[in-house]
Amino acid sequence: MNGFNLSFSACGFLGIYHLGAASALLKHGQKMLSAVRLFAGASAGSLVAAVLLTAPDKIKESKDFIYQFSEDVRKQTFGAFTPRYDFMNYLREGIETILPTKAHDAAQNRLYVSVTNTKSRENCLISSFASREELVRVLLASCFVPVYAGFNAVEYKGKKWFDGGFSNSLPILPAGRTVTVSPFSGLHDICPNDKKYVDMYFKIANQDILISPANCQRLSHALFPPSRAKMESVFQDGFEDAVNFLCSENLYE
């Protein structure tokens, strides 16, 4: 496989699926990963793209974090909507722990993070990071769901930004092939296959998602994390779907 790009969709707590896919690529697709030129993502997808690019050895630590985060949210009376629950602070602490000191250097011009401008509602793919703090801020902005995660959008370079999933939930980069990963069954390279349902799709901010009961449940799980057992199952689904992709492309190692 010649050089290509790898993009992870917005998906909230179903980012555990992305970690499963990333684990499979690290274990069985080193040749493929070595050919990736650019990484991209929106919301939770941007976090996994950042980890896979800058700290691939921290995938297991990221998995443990999302389990802990999910458990903490489930304990709240109204989940993340619970008054005074500081969703963004919990997320920042996780990012700060996992990203290496020079993560911004590794991400410079190789990681494209989808964010949405609060005033224009237009999408922007940010790929330049002058410092680690800038990278952290951009990742937080990409994950900021208004009301759900708080009321103050993330400021970056004098402007305020929120979840990139609202304007471009699955970035496709202009040059070369972009391999897409999504926990929602649809027209993606790596995704679940709800093939027993009618072949009808709807587009949400650049994601073509199959109309199926399973996808409706997944949309709910993105904001309201399911049980630990269910999340472990979703992680395994991501792993297996990535393995199937590698086999279909004759890239399985």
C-alpha positions in Angstrom: 0.0 0.0 0.0 1.3 3.4 -1.0 1.2 6.4 1.3 -2.3 7.2 2.6 -4.1 9.0 5.4 -6.0 7.6 8.5 -9.0 9.3 9.9 -11.1 8.5 13.0 -14.7 9.7 13.3 -16.4 11.7 16.1 -18.2 9.2 18.4 -18.0 10.2 22.1 -17.5 7.4 24.5 -17.5 5.0 21.5 -13.9 6.1 21.1 -13.3 2.7 22.8 -14.0 1.3 19.3 -11.2 3.4 17.8 -8.8 2.1 20.5 -9.7 -1.4 19.5 -9.0 -0.7 15.9 -5.7 1.1 16.8 -4.7 -1.9 18.8 -5.3 -4.2 15.9 -3.3 -1.9 13.6 -0.4 -1.9 16.0 -0.4 -5.6 16.4 -1.2 -6.8 12.9 -0.7 -3.8 10.6 2.8 -2.2 11.2 3.4 -2.1 7.5 0.2 -0.2 7.0 1.0 2.2 9.8 4.4 2.9 8.5 2.8 4.1 5.2 0.4 6.6 6.9 1.3 10.1 6.0 -1.4 12.1 7.8 -3.7 11.3 10.8 -7.0 13.0 11.3 -10.0 12.9 13.6 -12.9 14.7 15.1 -13.9 14.7 18.8 -13.0 11.4 20.4 -11.5 10.4 17.0 -9.0 13.2 17.2 -7.8 11.9 20.6 -7.2 8.4 19.3 -5.5 9.8 16.2 -3.2 11.9 18.4 -2.3 9.0 20.7 -1.6 6.6 17.7 0.6 9.2 16.1 2.5 10.6 19.2 2.3 7.8 21.8 1.3 4.4 20.3 2.7 2.8 23.5 -0.1 4.5 25.4 -3.0 2.8 23.8 -3.6 0.5 26.8 -3.3 3.5 29.1 -5.9 5.3 27.0 -8.2 2.3 27.2 -7.9 2.3 31.0 -8.7 6.0 31.1 -11.8 5.8 29.0 -13.1 3.0 31.2 -12.5 5.1 34.3 -14.0 8.2 32.7 -17.1 6.2 31.6 -17.5 4.8 35.1 -17.3 8.3 36.6 -19.9 9.6 34.2 -22.2 6.7 34.8 -22.0 7.4 38.6 -23.4 10.9 38.1 -27.2 11.4 38.6 -27.7 12.8 35.1 -24.5 11.6 33.5 -22.3 14.4 32.1 -25.4 16.7 32.3 -25.2 16.6 36.1 -24.8 20.2 37.5 -21.3 21.1 38.5 -19.8 18.0 36.9 -16.6 19.1 35.3 -16.4 17.0 32.2 -13.7 19.0 30.4 -11.4 19.1 33.4 -11.6 15.3 33.7 -10.8 15.0 30.0 -7.9 17.5 30.2 -6.3 15.5 33.0 -6.5 12.4 30.9 -4.9 14.1 27.9 -2.2 15.7 30.0 -1.3 12.3 31.5 -1.2 10.4 28.2 0.4 12.8 25.7 4.2 13.0 25.8 6.1 16.2 26.4 7.0 16.7 22.7 3.6 15.5 21.3 3.1 18.8 19.5 6.4 18.3 17.5 5.3 14.8 16.4 1.8 16.2 15.5 3.0 19.2 13.6 1.6 19.1 10.1 0.8 15.4 10.5 -2.3 15.5 12.7 -5.5 17.3 11.5 -8.0 18.0 14.2 -11.6 19.0 13.2 -13.1 21.9 15.2 -16.1 24.1 14.7 -16.1 27.9 15.0 -18.7 29.1 17.5 -19.6 32.2 15.5 -19.5 31.1 11.9 -20.3 27.4 12.6 -17.7 26.7 9.9 -15.3 23.8 10.1 -11.5 24.1 10.5 -8.9 21.4 10.3 -6.0 22.5 12.6 -2.6 20.9 12.0 -0.1 23.4 13.4 0.7 23.4 17.1 3.3 25.8 18.5 3.3 24.1 21.9 1.9 21.1 23.8 -0.6 23.3 25.4 -1.9 24.4 22.0 -2.3 20.8 21.0 -4.2 20.0 24.2 -6.5 23.0 23.7 -7.3 22.0 20.1 -8.1 18.5 21.1 -10.3 19.7 24.0 -12.0 22.1 21.5 -12.7 19.2 19.2 -14.4 17.3 22.1 -16.4 20.2 23.5 -20.1 19.4 23.1 -22.1 22.6 24.1 -24.3 22.1 27.2 -23.2 18.4 27.5 -19.6 19.3 28.3 -20.2 22.8 29.7 -21.2 26.3 28.6 -17.8 27.8 27.8 -16.4 26.9 24.5 -12.6 26.4 24.3 -10.6 29.4 23.3 -7.7 29.0 20.8 -5.8 31.9 19.1 -8.4 34.5 20.1 -11.4 32.5 18.9 -13.8 30.0 20.5 -14.3 26.5 19.1 -16.5 23.5 19.8 -16.9 19.9 18.8 -15.6 19.2 15.3 -18.2 16.5 15.0 -20.9 19.1 14.4 -19.3 20.4 11.1 -17.0 17.6 9.9 -17.3 14.4 11.9 -15.0 12.3 9.7 -12.3 14.4 8.0 -11.2 13.3 4.5 -7.9 14.8 3.6 -7.5 16.2 0.0 -4.4 14.4 -1.1 -4.3 10.6 -1.5 -6.6 7.9 0.0 -8.0 8.4 3.4 -8.8 5.2 5.3 -11.8 5.9 7.5 -12.7 4.4 10.9 -16.1 4.7 12.6 -18.0 2.8 15.3 -21.1 3.4 13.3 -22.1 1.0 10.6 -21.9 2.8 7.2 -19.8 3.7 4.2 -16.4 3.5 6.0 -13.3 1.4 5.6 -13.3 0.1 9.2 -16.7 -0.1 10.9 -19.3 -2.5 12.1 -21.4 -4.3 9.5 -25.1 -4.2 10.1 -25.7 -5.9 6.8 -29.0 -7.5 7.8 -30.7 -4.1 7.6 -32.0 -2.1 4.7 -29.3 -0.5 2.6 -30.3 3.1 3.4 -28.0 5.8 4.8 -28.1 9.3 6.2 -25.3 11.8 6.3 -24.3 13.4 9.6 -21.5 16.0 9.2 -19.6 14.0 6.5 -20.4 10.5 7.9 -22.6 8.2 5.9 -24.3 6.1 8.5 -26.6 3.1 7.9 -30.1 3.4 9.2 -30.3 0.5 11.6 -31.5 -0.2 15.2 -27.9 -0.9 16.2 -26.7 2.5 15.1 -29.5 4.2 17.0 -28.2 2.5 20.1 -24.7 3.4 19.3 -25.7 7.1 19.0 -27.1 6.9 22.6 -23.9 5.2 23.9 -21.7 7.9 22.4 -23.1 10.4 25.0 -24.2 7.9 27.7 -21.5 5.3 28.1 -22.8 1.7 28.5 -21.6 -0.8 31.0 -18.0 -1.8 31.3 -18.8 -5.2 29.8 -20.5 -3.6 26.8 -17.5 -1.2 26.3 -15.1 -4.2 26.3 -17.3 -5.7 23.6 -17.1 -2.6 21.5 -13.3 -2.5 21.9 -13.2 -6.1 20.6 -15.5 -5.2 17.7 -13.1 -2.4 16.7 -10.1 -4.8 16.9 -11.9 -7.4 14.8 -13.2 -5.0 12.2 -9.6 -3.6 11.7 -8.3 -7.1 11.3 -10.9 -7.8 8.7 -9.8 -4.6 6.8 -6.2 -5.6 6.9 -7.0 -9.0 5.5 -9.1 -7.5 2.8 -6.2 -5.2 1.8 -3.7 -8.1 2.0 -1.9 -6.1 4.8 -2.5 -8.5 7.7 0.8 -9.4 9.5 
